[in-house]
Amino acid sequence: MTALDRWLSRVENVLAALGIFVLILIIGAVCAEIVLRTFFARPQVWVIEFSEYGLLYVTFFGTAWLMRQDGHVRVDLLTNALSADWKRRLALASEAIGCAVSVVLTVFGVIVTLDAQRRGLFKPTILEFPTWIVLLVIPLGSMLLALRFLQRFVALWQRSLEPR
């Protein structure tokens, strides 16, 4: 396990724990909303917006961790029919494309987030949340995902160079 992998794993674990915490908050808020709306006729207007932002954070907090756990959905109908060499080639291509897409998402996420922060943008909603805080998780999660794709690509590449 490399130093990058250890560091990345720690950060992923912290963000996954934060994601779980946010998910628990969403569940609690929705349950409270149901009870307050149904039994007390006191709906909470912030719950839907909070849940939307929370789901965005849960998604981007968990993607790199899920990649490390090898938990993303795969369609392996085609790859099961291929030789080991072709499977390796496709895996390398997949890791490279995933890394490239994550880097693009990171770069544009940083640009948009900084622009929203510089301009002082707010979401014109009930909570009037600063837009940059909502967007901040996108470049953060994408950067970690890009690093995880890169780590997986390098590990796969090194394994392919080993003598058979």
Secondary structure, 3 states (H helix, E strand, C coil): CCHHHHHHHHHHHHHHHHHHHHHHHHHHHHHHHHHHHHHHCCCCCCHHHHHHHHHHHHHHHHHHHHHHCCCCCCCCCCHHHCCHHHHHHHHHHHHHHHHHHHHHHHHHHHHHHHHHHHHCCECCCCCCCEHHHHHCHHHHHHHHHHHHHHHHHHHHHHHHHCCC
